[in-house]
Amino acid sequence: MATMFAKRGRADYYWSDTEYTHRTRNREMLKAHGAEIKKLYGPDPWLRYLMTPFVLLQIYLGYRAKDMGWPTLLLVGYFVGGTITHSCFLAIHEATHGLCFITPLYNDLY
């Protein structure tokens, strides 16, 4: 497999012939703690209640940024804005898997 990609200029990749580690770890965890883990499957009802205030706070801080000095703007942007942006990324990821709402249409609209 590595030689096939090496001919195309992809020799900088490391190719492993071992089993896919995520699948192996998933099986091990389900075997050891299956009932506990399966309780966590499905939509998270708290996600939509947390993300709406986060987005509103981000919009509010964007409006207030015009009055902030540079040091405050950089600190708020890095710590608060970065945290909210990452939270929004995770929420979008969960919504694409249909895990914000039980109804698929609501996940698409959110």
DSSP file (Angstrom, degrees, kcal/mol; ACC not computed):
  #  RESIDUE AA STRUCTURE BP1 BP2  ACC     N-H-->O    O-->H-N    N-H-->O    O-->H-N    TCO  KAPPA ALPHA  PHI   PSI    X-CA   Y-CA   Z-CA
    1    1 A M     >        0   0    0      0, 0.0     4,-1.4     0, 0.0     3,-0.3   0.000 360.0 360.0 360.0 -43.3    0.0    0.0    0.0
    2    2 A A  H  >  +     0   0    0      1,-0.2     4,-2.0     2,-0.2     5,-0.1   0.861 360.0  54.3 -63.9 -35.4    2.8    2.5    0.9
    3    3 A T  H  > S+     0   0    0      1,-0.2     4,-1.5     2,-0.2    -1,-0.2   0.851 101.9  58.5 -69.2 -32.2    4.5    1.9   -2.5
    4    4 A M  H  4 S+     0   0    0     -3,-0.3     4,-0.4     1,-0.2    -1,-0.2   0.925 113.7  37.4 -61.3 -44.5    1.3    2.8   -4.4
    5    5 A F  H ><>S+     0   0    0     -4,-1.4     5,-2.6     1,-0.2     3,-0.6   0.771 107.7  65.0 -79.7 -26.1    1.1    6.2   -2.7
    6    6 A A  H ><5S+     0   0    0     -4,-2.0     3,-1.4     1,-0.2     5,-0.3   0.853  96.8  57.5 -63.8 -33.1    4.9    6.7   -2.8
    7    7 A K  T 3<5S+     0   0    0     -4,-1.5    -1,-0.2     1,-0.3    -2,-0.2   0.779 105.5  51.3 -67.2 -25.5    4.7    6.7   -6.6
    8    8 A R  T < 5S-     0   0    0     -3,-0.6    -1,-0.3    -4,-0.4    -2,-0.2   0.263 128.0 -96.5 -94.6  11.5    2.3    9.6   -6.4
    9    9 A G  T < 5S+     0   0    0     -3,-1.4     3,-0.3     1,-0.1    -3,-0.2   0.705  92.7 119.0  84.6  20.0    4.5   11.7   -4.1
   10   10 A R    > < +     0   0    0     -5,-2.6     3,-1.2     1,-0.2    -4,-0.2  -0.130  25.0 121.5-109.1  36.8    2.9   10.6   -0.8
   11   11 A A  T 3   +     0   0    0     -5,-0.3    -1,-0.2     1,-0.2    -5,-0.1   0.606  59.4  76.2 -74.5 -10.3    5.9    8.9    0.8
   12   12 A D  T 3  S+     0   0    0     -3,-0.3    -1,-0.2     2,-0.1     2,-0.2   0.560  77.8  93.0 -79.5  -6.2    5.7   11.3    3.8
   13   13 A Y  S <  S-     0   0    0     -3,-1.2     2,-0.6   -11,-0.1    -8,-0.0  -0.592  73.3-133.6 -85.8 149.0    2.7    9.4    5.2
   14   14 A Y        -     0   0    0     -2,-0.2     2,-0.5     2,-0.0    -2,-0.1  -0.910  21.0-159.4-100.2 122.3    3.1    6.6    7.7
   15   15 A W        -     0   0    0     -2,-0.6     2,-0.4     2,-0.0   -13,-0.1  -0.879   3.9-162.9-105.5 131.5    1.0    3.6    6.8
   16   16 A S        -     0   0    0     -2,-0.5    -2,-0.0     2,-0.1     0, 0.0  -0.913  16.9-160.2-114.9 139.3    0.2    1.1    9.5
   17   17 A D        +     0   0    0     -2,-0.4     3,-0.1     2,-0.0    -1,-0.1   0.330  61.4 107.6 -96.7   6.4   -1.1   -2.4    8.8
   18   18 A T  S    S-     0   0    0      1,-0.1    -2,-0.1     0, 0.0     3,-0.1  -0.328  82.2 -80.7 -80.7 167.4   -2.5   -2.8   12.3
   19   19 A E        -     0   0    0      1,-0.1     2,-0.3    -2,-0.1    -1,-0.1  -0.270  57.6 -85.6 -65.3 152.7   -6.3   -2.8   13.1
   20   20 A Y     >  -     0   0    0      1,-0.2     4,-1.6    -3,-0.1     3,-0.3  -0.457  40.2-148.0 -61.0 117.1   -8.1    0.5   13.3
   21   21 A T  H  > S+     0   0    0     -2,-0.3     4,-2.7     1,-0.2     5,-0.2   0.811  89.6  58.0 -67.4 -33.0   -7.6    1.6   16.9
   22   22 A H  H  > S+     0   0    0      1,-0.2     4,-2.5     2,-0.2    -1,-0.2   0.922 107.5  48.0 -63.6 -41.9  -10.8    3.4   17.4
   23   23 A R  H  > S+     0   0    0     -3,-0.3     4,-2.2     2,-0.2    -1,-0.2   0.915 112.9  48.3 -64.6 -42.5  -12.9    0.4   16.6
   24   24 A T  H  X S+     0   0    0     -4,-1.6     4,-2.2     2,-0.2    -2,-0.2   0.935 113.4  46.5 -63.1 -46.9  -10.8   -1.8   18.9
   25   25 A R  H  X S+     0   0    0     -4,-2.7     4,-2.6     1,-0.2     5,-0.2   0.886 110.2  54.5 -63.8 -39.0  -11.0    0.7   21.8
   26   26 A N  H  X S+     0   0    0     -4,-2.5     4,-2.5    -5,-0.2     5,-0.2   0.929 109.0  47.5 -60.5 -46.1  -14.8    1.0   21.2
   27   27 A R  H  X S+     0   0    0     -4,-2.2     4,-2.1     1,-0.2    -2,-0.2   0.917 112.3  49.8 -61.8 -43.5  -15.3   -2.8   21.4
   28   28 A E  H  X S+     0   0    0     -4,-2.2     4,-2.0     1,-0.2    -2,-0.2   0.924 112.7  46.3 -61.7 -45.0  -13.2   -2.9   24.6
   29   29 A M  H  X S+     0   0    0     -4,-2.6     4,-3.1     1,-0.2    -2,-0.2   0.903 113.0  48.7 -67.1 -41.1  -15.1   -0.1   26.3
   30   30 A L  H  X S+     0   0    0     -4,-2.5     4,-1.2    -5,-0.2    -1,-0.2   0.858 110.7  52.0 -67.1 -33.8  -18.5   -1.5   25.3
   31   31 A K  H  < S+     0   0    0     -4,-2.1    -1,-0.2    -5,-0.2    -2,-0.2   0.910 118.7  35.8 -66.6 -41.5  -17.5   -4.9   26.6
   32   32 A A  H  < S+     0   0    0     -4,-2.0    -2,-0.2    -5,-0.2    -3,-0.2   0.866 139.5  12.1 -80.7 -38.4  -16.4   -3.5   30.0
   33   33 A H  H  X S+     0   0    0     -4,-3.1     4,-2.4    -5,-0.2     5,-0.3  -0.096  78.1 140.1-134.1  35.0  -19.0   -0.8   30.5
   34   34 A G  H  X S+     0   0    0     -4,-1.2     4,-2.5     1,-0.2     5,-0.2   0.868  73.2  46.9 -53.0 -48.8  -21.6   -1.4   27.8
   35   35 A A  H  > S+     0   0    0      1,-0.2     4,-1.0     2,-0.2    -1,-0.2   0.904 114.4  47.3 -64.9 -41.1  -24.7   -0.6   29.9
   36   36 A E  H  4 S+     0   0    0      1,-0.2     4,-0.5     2,-0.2     3,-0.3   0.913 114.9  45.9 -65.8 -42.3  -23.3    2.6   31.3
   37   37 A I  H >< S+     0   0    0     -4,-2.4     3,-1.5     1,-0.2     4,-0.4   0.899 107.0  56.9 -69.4 -40.8  -22.1    3.8   27.9
   38   38 A K  H >< S+     0   0    0     -4,-2.5     3,-0.8     1,-0.3    -1,-0.2   0.738  95.9  65.4 -67.0 -21.4  -25.4    3.0   26.1
   39   39 A K  T 3< S+     0   0    0     -4,-1.0    -1,-0.3    -3,-0.3    -2,-0.2   0.782  99.3  54.6 -65.6 -25.7  -27.3    5.2   28.6
   40   40 A L  T <  S+     0   0    0     -3,-1.5    -1,-0.2    -4,-0.5    -2,-0.2   0.536  85.8 107.8 -86.5  -7.6  -25.4    8.1   27.1
   41   41 A Y    <   +     0   0    0     -3,-0.8    -3,-0.0    -4,-0.4    58,-0.0  -0.314  61.1  35.3 -67.8 152.9  -26.4    7.4   23.5
   42   42 A G  S    S-     0   0    0      2,-0.1    57,-0.1    59,-0.0    60,-0.1  -0.322  99.5 -16.5 100.8-179.2  -28.9    9.6   21.8
   43   43 A P        -     0   0    0      0, 0.0    57,-0.2     0, 0.0    56,-0.1  -0.225  55.0-134.3 -62.2 145.9  -29.8   13.3   21.7
   44   44 A D    >>  -     0   0    0     55,-2.4     3,-1.0     1,-0.1     4,-0.6  -0.897  11.5-162.4-101.4 109.1  -28.5   15.6   24.5
   45   45 A P  H 3> S+     0   0    0      0, 0.0     4,-0.6     0, 0.0     3,-0.2   0.767  86.5  58.4 -65.8 -23.9  -31.4   17.8   25.6
   46   46 A W  H 3> S+     0   0    0      1,-0.2     4,-1.8     2,-0.2     5,-0.2   0.735  87.1  77.3 -77.1 -21.5  -29.0   20.3   27.3
   47   47 A L  H <> S+     0   0    0     -3,-1.0     4,-2.4     1,-0.2     3,-0.3   0.918  95.4  44.6 -58.6 -48.3  -27.1   21.1   24.2
   48   48 A R  H  X S+     0   0    0     -4,-0.6     4,-1.4    52,-0.3    -1,-0.2   0.829 112.6  52.8 -67.9 -30.1  -29.7   23.4   22.6
   49   49 A Y  H  < S+     0   0    0     -4,-0.6    -1,-0.2     1,-0.2    -2,-0.2   0.772 114.1  42.8 -76.4 -25.0  -30.3   25.2   26.0
   50   50 A L  H  X S+     0   0    0     -4,-1.8     4,-1.4    -3,-0.3    -2,-0.2   0.847 112.2  51.9 -84.5 -37.4  -26.5   25.9   26.4
   51   51 A M  H  X S+     0   0    0     -4,-2.4     4,-2.6    -5,-0.2     5,-0.2   0.846  99.7  60.8 -74.9 -33.6  -25.8   26.9   22.8
   52   52 A T  H  X S+     0   0    0     -4,-1.4     4,-2.2     1,-0.2    -1,-0.2   0.943 108.6  42.8 -61.8 -48.1  -28.5   29.5   22.4
   53   53 A P  H  > S+     0   0    0      0, 0.0     4,-2.7     0, 0.0    -1,-0.2   0.870 112.4  55.9 -64.2 -33.4  -27.1   31.7   25.2
   54   54 A F  H  X S+     0   0    0     -4,-1.4     4,-2.3     2,-0.2    -2,-0.2   0.935 109.4  45.2 -62.1 -45.1  -23.6   31.2   24.0
   55   55 A V  H  X S+     0   0    0     -4,-2.6     4,-2.2     2,-0.2    -1,-0.2   0.912 113.6  49.6 -66.2 -41.6  -24.5   32.5   20.6
   56   56 A L  H  X S+     0   0    0     -4,-2.2     4,-2.5    -5,-0.2    -1,-0.2   0.897 110.9  50.2 -63.8 -39.4  -26.3   35.4   22.0
   57   57 A L  H  X S+     0   0    0     -4,-2.7     4,-2.9     2,-0.2     5,-0.2   0.898 108.9  52.3 -63.7 -40.3  -23.3   36.2   24.3
   58   58 A Q  H  X S+     0   0    0     -4,-2.3     4,-1.9     2,-0.2    -2,-0.2   0.907 111.2  46.6 -62.6 -41.9  -21.0   36.0   21.2
   59   59 A I  H  X S+     0   0    0     -4,-2.2     4,-1.9     2,-0.2    -2,-0.2   0.920 113.0  49.6 -65.7 -43.6  -23.2   38.5   19.4
   60   60 A Y  H  X S+     0   0    0     -4,-2.5     4,-2.5     1,-0.2    -2,-0.2   0.926 111.3  48.3 -61.5 -45.9  -23.4   40.8   22.4
   61   61 A L  H  X S+     0   0    0     -4,-2.9     4,-1.2     1,-0.2    -1,-0.2   0.850 108.0  55.9 -65.5 -33.0  -19.6   40.7   22.9
   62   62 A G  H  < S+     0   0    0     -4,-1.9     4,-0.3    -5,-0.2    -1,-0.2   0.894 109.9  45.8 -63.2 -39.2  -19.2   41.5   19.2
   63   63 A Y  H >< S+     0   0    0     -4,-1.9     3,-0.9     1,-0.2    -2,-0.2   0.914 114.4  47.3 -67.8 -43.1  -21.3   44.6   19.6
   64   64 A R  H >< S+     0   0    0     -4,-2.5     3,-1.8     1,-0.2     4,-0.4   0.638  90.0  84.7 -74.5 -14.0  -19.5   45.6   22.8
   65   65 A A  G >< S+     0   0    0     -4,-1.2     3,-1.1     1,-0.3    -1,-0.2   0.774  76.4  69.6 -61.0 -25.9  -16.0   45.1   21.2
   66   66 A K  G <  S+     0   0    0     -3,-0.9    -1,-0.3    -4,-0.3    -2,-0.1   0.763 102.2  44.7 -64.4 -23.2  -16.2   48.5   19.6
   67   67 A D  G <  S+     0   0    0     -3,-1.8    -1,-0.3    -4,-0.1     2,-0.2   0.443  94.4 100.7 -99.2  -1.4  -15.8   50.0   23.1
   68   68 A M  S <  S-     0   0    0     -3,-1.1     2,-0.1    -4,-0.4    -3,-0.0  -0.570  70.4-123.6 -88.1 147.2  -13.0   47.7   24.3
   69   69 A G     >  -     0   0    0     -2,-0.2     4,-2.9     1,-0.1     5,-0.2  -0.381  36.4 -99.4 -75.6 166.4   -9.3   48.6   24.5
   70   70 A W  H  > S+     0   0    0      1,-0.2     4,-2.7     2,-0.2     5,-0.2   0.911 120.6  49.0 -58.3 -47.3   -6.9   46.4   22.6
   71   71 A P  H  > S+     0   0    0      0, 0.0     4,-2.2     0, 0.0    -1,-0.2   0.932 115.6  44.1 -60.8 -42.8   -5.7   44.3   25.7
   72   72 A T  H  > S+     0   0    0      2,-0.2     4,-3.0     1,-0.2     5,-0.3   0.924 113.2  51.6 -65.1 -44.0   -9.3   43.7   26.8
   73   73 A L  H  X S+     0   0    0     -4,-2.9     4,-2.6     1,-0.2     5,-0.2   0.915 111.5  47.0 -59.3 -44.7  -10.4   42.9   23.2
   74   74 A L  H  X S+     0   0    0     -4,-2.7     4,-2.4    -5,-0.2     5,-0.2   0.913 115.1  45.3 -65.9 -42.4   -7.6   40.4   22.8
   75   75 A L  H  X>S+     0   0    0     -4,-2.2     4,-2.7    -5,-0.2     5,-0.5   0.937 117.2  43.3 -67.7 -46.0   -8.2   38.7   26.1
   76   76 A V  I  X>S+     0   0    0     -4,-3.0     5,-2.5     1,-0.2     4,-1.0   0.920 116.0  49.5 -65.3 -42.8  -12.0   38.5   25.7
   77   77 A G  I  <>S+     0   0    0     -4,-2.6     5,-0.9    -5,-0.3    -2,-0.2   0.908 116.3  41.8 -62.2 -42.1  -11.6   37.4   22.1
   78   78 A Y  I  <5S+     0   0    0     -4,-2.4     4,-0.4    -5,-0.2    -2,-0.2   0.961 127.2  26.7 -71.7 -52.2   -9.1   34.7   22.9
   79   79 A F  I  X5S+     0   0    0     -4,-2.7     4,-1.4    -5,-0.2    -3,-0.2   0.964 133.6  27.0 -81.6 -53.3  -10.6   33.2   26.0
   80   80 A V  I  X<S+     0   0    0     -4,-1.0     4,-2.5    -5,-0.5     5,-0.2   0.959 127.1  43.0 -76.5 -51.3  -14.3   33.9   25.8
   81   81 A G  I  ><S+     0   0    0     -5,-2.5     4,-2.7     1,-0.2    -3,-0.2   0.900 115.3  49.9 -62.5 -41.4  -14.7   34.0   22.0
   82   82 A G  H  ><S+     0   0    0     -5,-0.9     4,-2.2    -4,-0.4    -1,-0.2   0.901 111.9  48.0 -64.2 -41.1  -12.5   31.0   21.5
   83   83 A T  H  X S+     0   0    0     -4,-1.4     4,-2.2     2,-0.2    -2,-0.2   0.926 114.6  45.3 -65.5 -44.7  -14.3   28.9   24.0
   84   84 A I  H  X S+     0   0    0     -4,-2.5     4,-2.5     2,-0.2    -2,-0.2   0.911 112.2  51.8 -66.4 -41.6  -17.7   29.8   22.6
   85   85 A T  H  X S+     0   0    0     -4,-2.7     4,-2.2    -5,-0.2    -1,-0.2   0.914 111.2  47.2 -61.4 -42.7  -16.5   29.2   19.0
   86   86 A H  H  X S+     0   0    0     -4,-2.2     4,-2.3     2,-0.2    -1,-0.2   0.897 110.9  52.0 -66.1 -39.3  -15.2   25.8   19.9
   87   87 A S  H  X S+     0   0    0     -4,-2.2     4,-2.2     1,-0.2    -2,-0.2   0.899 109.5  50.0 -62.2 -40.0  -18.5   25.0   21.7
   88   88 A C  H  X S+     0   0    0     -4,-2.5     4,-2.6     2,-0.2    -2,-0.2   0.892 108.1  53.3 -65.5 -39.2  -20.4   26.0   18.6
   89   89 A F  H  X S+     0   0    0     -4,-2.2     4,-2.2     1,-0.2    -2,-0.2   0.927 110.4  47.2 -60.1 -44.4  -18.2   23.8   16.5
   90   90 A L  H  X S+     0   0    0     -4,-2.3     4,-2.4     2,-0.2    -2,-0.2   0.885 111.1  51.4 -65.4 -38.1  -19.0   20.9   18.8
   91   91 A A  H  X S+     0   0    0     -4,-2.2     4,-2.6     2,-0.2    -2,-0.2   0.904 109.4  49.9 -65.5 -40.8  -22.7   21.6   18.7
   92   92 A I  H  X S+     0   0    0     -4,-2.6     4,-2.2     2,-0.2    -2,-0.2   0.907 110.1  51.6 -62.7 -41.1  -22.7   21.7   14.9
   93   93 A H  H  X S+     0   0    0     -4,-2.2     4,-0.9     1,-0.2    -2,-0.2   0.927 111.5  46.3 -60.7 -45.8  -20.9   18.4   14.9
   94   94 A E  H ><>S+     0   0    0     -4,-2.4     5,-2.4     1,-0.2     3,-0.5   0.896 110.7  53.0 -64.9 -39.7  -23.5   16.9   17.2
   95   95 A A  H ><5S+     0   0    0     -4,-2.6     3,-1.6     1,-0.2    -1,-0.2   0.868 103.2  56.9 -65.0 -36.0  -26.3   18.4   15.1
   96   96 A T  H 3<5S+     0   0    0     -4,-2.2    -1,-0.2     1,-0.3    -2,-0.2   0.777 107.4  49.3 -66.8 -23.6  -24.9   16.8   11.9
   97   97 A H  T <<5S-     0   0    0     -4,-0.9    -1,-0.3    -3,-0.5    -2,-0.2   0.377 121.5-112.0 -91.0   3.2  -25.2   13.5   13.7
   98   98 A G  T < 5S+     0   0    0     -3,-1.6    -3,-0.2    -4,-0.1    -2,-0.1   0.845  78.9 128.2  74.0  34.4  -28.8   14.2   14.7
   99   99 A L      < +     0   0    0     -5,-2.4   -55,-2.4    -8,-0.2    -4,-0.2   0.214  53.1  66.7-113.3  15.0  -28.0   14.5   18.4
  100  100 A C  S    S+     0   0    0      1,-0.3     2,-0.3    -6,-0.2   -52,-0.3   0.800 111.9  15.1 -95.6 -39.3  -29.5   17.9   19.3
  101  101 A F        -     0   0    0      2,-0.1    -1,-0.3    -6,-0.1     6,-0.1  -0.893  67.3-128.2-130.8 159.1  -33.1   17.0   18.8
  102  102 A I  S    S+     0   0    0     -2,-0.3    -1,-0.1    -3,-0.1     3,-0.0   0.875  96.0  73.3 -73.0 -38.0  -35.0   13.8   18.4
  103  103 A T  S >> S-     0   0    0      1,-0.1     4,-1.4    -3,-0.1     3,-0.5  -0.672  77.5-145.7 -80.7 122.9  -36.7   15.1   15.2
  104  104 A P  H 3> S+     0   0    0      0, 0.0     4,-1.9     0, 0.0     5,-0.2   0.852  97.0  58.3 -58.1 -36.8  -34.2   15.2   12.3
  105  105 A L  H 3> S+     0   0    0      1,-0.2     4,-2.3     2,-0.2     5,-0.2   0.899 103.2  52.9 -61.2 -40.0  -35.8   18.3   10.8
  106  106 A Y  H <> S+     0   0    0     -3,-0.5     4,-2.3     1,-0.2    -1,-0.2   0.879 106.7  52.7 -64.1 -37.5  -35.1   20.2   14.0
  107  107 A N  H  < S+     0   0    0     -4,-1.4    -1,-0.2     1,-0.2    -2,-0.2   0.899 110.1  48.9 -62.4 -40.2  -31.5   19.2   13.9
  108  108 A D  H  < S+     0   0    0     -4,-1.9    -2,-0.2     1,-0.2    -1,-0.2   0.891 114.2  44.9 -66.8 -39.4  -31.3   20.5   10.3
  109  109 A L  H  <        0   0    0     -4,-2.3    -2,-0.2     1,-0.2    -1,-0.2   0.827 360.0 360.0 -74.8 -31.9  -32.9   23.8   11.2
  110  110 A Y     <        0   0    0     -4,-2.3    -1,-0.2    -5,-0.2    -2,-0.2   0.495 360.0 360.0 -71.6 360.0  -30.9   24.4   14.4
